[in-house]
Amino acid sequence: MRRSVIAALLGGLLTTAAFAPLNIWPGVVLGPLLLLYALRGRTPRQALLLGALYGFAHFLSGVWWVLISTWVYGGAPLSLSLLLLLMLALYLSLFPALAAGLQAWLHPPISGLRGLWLWPACWMFAEFARDTLFDGFPWFSLGYVATEVLGGLKLAAVLGVHGVSAVYALLAVALLTLLAGGARLLAAGAVLAVITAHVLLPAPSQWTQAAGEPIEAVLIQGNMSQDQKWRPENRLPTIELYERMTSQAWPADLVIWPEAAIPLPYDYVTWLFEELDLRAREAGGTLYAGILTQQDGATYNTVYALGQDQGRYVKQHLVPFGEYIPAPAWIRPMFDVLNLPFPSIAVGLDGQRSLDVNGHAVSMSICFEDVFPMEVRETSRHAGLLVNVTNDAWFSGSAAPQQHLQIARLRAVESGRSLLRVANTGISAVIGPDGMVEQQLDWGVRGSLRARVVPRDGLTPYQRWGRWPLLGYLAVALLLGLLMRRRLVT
């Protein structure tokens, strides 16, 4: 059992290393492989423990940057910040534990013929659960490592990020089967099939086609650090900064600010937005301006479209512990120590789910929203391009901005469309429909990017079918596993 514990912990750390910024991509298979090795011959109860240890090592080493947002910028005591981090890692560890326990309960040998089709289903079931429960936290789905694997992004356009996760889980159990014995011929065939798919599938952009003239866009990265942004003495300098950088950006079809670029609610600066609207009209372009809106006693995270194309997008999926406290009312006072400028962001204000530019619909997302593949899929099906505005300044000096960029690349691939990503302190980027970063502004740089992107239409297989093929496979695999277990038990 001691070796199993060590293998599970090392597997969790190796899985984290597969993601940005280390990008040691073989870890996406070798990490789960170590977990599978640890599970061999274990009871379901032991498998639950080993899966939890794997998950705890993985998520603790992966989301440690939560400390920066709560302690450094949130103003919480270090003890409370560490407690929140440990609670988050423990919660997230329940999902690998679910996958491991379910596999051991349905098929204790782990490897072999049944493991080849059952383990990917167990893993994907756990990822779906993590994506959904309590508003979801789908960070570190295995499929995001496809950005570093040659040909991996081709699979994402067909299967989506969770389908790619299942493929990597399949490779892990296939390698274990090749090493441990059993259905070696089938395991080798599974590996060969994955390699063949990586080679033969078309590029994501080949599922869609150009739709109209290029759009000239300017992405503005103001680089206002989180500890300075909301100070009263910096309000006017921030307004002047964005006003000046916007004036310098014209002429352009589209100018984009990051999330909540102006550190005042909309009602306090209506004069500014009226002036910006007039200038955008004169320049014949559109400005997407991020700001908070207060209405009827509630605060909303919004993006206003000014100029040629008018509209408003309101954030729908909020960040836990950043924009709201996911806890009962009686426990929320303990979080009052967090220095959040607006701790109770709301959803539900009427607003457009898509904005427009030059006659093309835009799939807009704010910050955390782009980590939810199904939500972006719904808004991108009839859009010409994707736009994400964010403020990753909460996680200064950590891996979070690079991981967030990695996630954004998958959204471009799943839709077969370009994505314009604008971050307050970085990393702003122009991402092509094949998931490649064509231009970027690095972390901590003040500046702008000017790019020409071609709007696209058509549907990738993932946009067309969504999760339905994966859910069908999941239902069949788990049902067969239950039937086989029942027959063995009886």
Protein Blocks (a to p, Z undefined) as FASTA:
>chain_A
ZZmmmmmmmmmmmmmmmpcfklpmklmmmmmmmmmmmmgopafklmmmmmmmmmmmmmmm
mmmmmmmmmmmmnopafklmmmmmmmmmmmmmmmmmmmmmmmmmmomnlpajklmmmmmm
mmmmmmmmmmmggniaaehiaklmmmmpghklmmmmmnommlmmmmmmmmmmmmmmmmno
pjfklmmmmmmmmmmmmmmpccfklmpccedjddddddddekpafklmmgmklmmmmmmm
mmmmmmmmpgcfbdcddehkbacdfklmmmmmmmmmmmmmmnopacdddddddeehiacd
ddddehjbgcddddfbdcehkloccddfklmmmmmmpccfblcccehiacdfbdceehia
cdddehjlmmmmklmmmmmmmccbdcddddfklmgoiaklmmmmmmmmmmmmmnopacdd
ddfkopaddddfkopafbdcdehiacdddddddddedjdfklmnmmmlmmmmmmmmmmmm
mmmmmmmmZZ
